[in-house]
Amino acid sequence: MSASGQIAVLLNRRLVRGYVQTGTLAVTQEGQTPRELLHDVNWADWSPDGKALAVAREDSGGARLEFPIDTVLFRTSGWISEPRFAPGGTTIAFIVHPVNNDDQGYVAV
């Protein structure tokens, strides 16, 4: 849930492989129909001001962390999970899993 009361949800979620799910990122206000934003999203987190989302998603070249959406901050041939903003909003921590189908990884900022 964002600071402004919007809720981010993952619709049509499906298992891609061992530890990774993907779906359609949508946002909504309580009691409203979700509005679809982006397909093939694995993880997302609201910026502290509640105005934008950081997303982790995959393509044929691997995985990428985007903030704002469509601006690539980090790319790996493995996968990315659990992006989280620092309270001040200037940094994003996330887990890099360099090997597909393996949940081992490291925290990056």
C-alpha positions in Angstrom: 0.0 0.0 0.0 1.3 3.4 -0.9 1.5 6.5 1.3 -1.4 7.9 -0.7 -3.6 4.8 -0.1 -3.1 3.0 -3.5 -2.7 -0.7 -3.4 -0.4 -2.6 -5.8 -1.5 -6.1 -6.7 -0.2 -8.8 -8.9 -3.0 -10.2 -11.1 -3.0 -13.5 -13.1 0.0 -14.7 -11.1 1.8 -17.8 -12.4 4.8 -19.8 -11.5 7.7 -19.2 -14.0 10.1 -21.7 -12.4 11.1 -23.0 -8.9 11.1 -19.8 -6.9 9.8 -17.2 -9.3 6.3 -16.0 -10.0 5.2 -13.4 -12.5 2.0 -11.6 -13.3 0.4 -8.3 -14.2 1.1 -5.4 -11.9 -2.1 -3.3 -11.2 -3.0 -0.5 -8.8 -6.3 0.2 -7.1 -7.9 2.2 -4.4 -9.9 0.2 -1.8 -13.2 -0.9 -3.4 -12.2 0.0 -7.0 -11.4 -2.3 -9.9 -7.6 -2.7 -10.4 -6.0 -0.7 -13.3 -3.3 -2.8 -15.1 0.1 -1.1 -15.4 2.7 -3.7 -16.5 2.9 -7.3 -17.5 5.6 -9.9 -16.4 6.4 -8.3 -13.1 7.9 -10.4 -10.3 8.2 -7.9 -7.5 7.3 -4.3 -6.8 7.6 -1.7 -4.0 6.2 1.8 -3.6 8.5 4.8 -3.3 8.2 6.4 0.1 6.1 9.3 -1.3 3.7 6.8 -2.8 4.0 8.3 -6.3 5.9 5.6 -8.2 6.8 1.9 -8.1 10.1 0.1 -8.4 9.7 -3.2 -10.2 11.7 -6.3 -10.7 10.8 -8.1 -14.0 12.3 -10.5 -16.5 12.9 -10.5 -20.3 14.8 -12.8 -22.6 18.1 -11.3 -21.4 17.6 -11.9 -17.7 16.1 -9.8 -15.0 16.1 -6.1 -14.3 15.3 -3.6 -11.6 13.4 -0.5 -12.8 12.7 2.8 -11.2 10.7 4.5 -12.4 9.1 1.9 -14.5 11.0 1.5 -17.8 14.2 3.0 -16.4 16.6 0.2 -15.8 18.8 0.6 -12.7 20.3 -2.9 -12.5 20.4 -6.0 -14.7 21.4 -9.6 -14.1 21.4 -12.9 -16.0 19.7 -14.5 -13.0 16.7 -13.1 -11.1 15.9 -10.3 -8.7 13.6 -10.4 -5.7 12.2 -8.2 -2.9 13.1 -4.6 -3.9 12.6 -2.2 -0.9 13.1 1.5 -0.7 15.1 3.1 2.1 12.9 5.5 4.2 14.4 8.5 2.5 13.7 7.2 -0.9 17.2 7.7 -2.3 18.2 4.0 -2.4 16.6 0.7 -3.1 17.9 -2.6 -1.6 17.1 -5.9 -3.4 18.3 -9.5 -3.6 20.3 -10.6 -6.6 20.0 -14.3 -7.4 22.8 -14.8 -10.0 21.7 -18.4 -10.9 18.3 -19.2 -12.2 16.4 -21.9 -10.3 18.5 -21.2 -7.2 17.4 -19.1 -4.3 20.9 -18.2 -3.1 21.8 -14.6 -3.6 23.1 -11.4 -2.1 21.7 -8.1 -1.1 22.5 -5.2 -3.4 21.8 -1.5 -3.1 
